[in-house]
Amino acid sequence: MKRRLDEIDEHLLALLEKDARRPVVALAKAVGLSRTAVQGRLARLEDEGTIRGYTIVRGRERQAAPVKAILLLSIGTRPCATVIRMFEDWPEIAACWSVAGPVVDAILVVEADSNEALGDVRARLAAVPGVTDITTAPVLKMVVERLSR
């Protein structure tokens, strides 16, 4: 059973949304609790499903980005990983898969605040050396979502 999130839980989630790799010691210092207390809270949030697969999952109080798109990238540089690694810190990229195929080398899920912002992300991707082609498919409706860890 999910319990109501308190102010400290909300603060932890906000910190993790900005940097999910932040060390527990740094989180503890930021919220004014011991490392052990923060670890306990994180474990509870994981057990309750609020934190799932190192992704913050909130209820209706938080809206998803208004524009989500799947981008298929062709990469001319080999190995592709040298180019794909450049995207690790882009906050708009919610997921990135390196795939084997005759034309597509990477599949990205991009979340943006607007169509214009999506276009800006696409333009930045196109400017990355090694990216040779991008196909953009805006998501119209989520039908099934079972991705986890």
Salt bridges, closest charged atoms under 4 A:
ASP6 OD1 - ARG41 NH1 3.04
ASP9 OD2 - ARG3 NH2 3.32
ASP9 OD1 - ARG41 NH1 2.78
ASP9 OD1 - ARG44 NH2 2.82
GLU10 OE1 - ARG58 NH1 2.49
GLU17 OE2 - ARG58 NE 3.55
GLU17 OE1 - ARG62 NH1 3.66
GLU48 OE1 - ARG44 NH1 3.44
GLU92 OE2 - ARG124 NH1 3.15
ASP105 OD1 - ARG78 NH2 3.29
GLU111 OE2 - LYS68 NZ 3.22
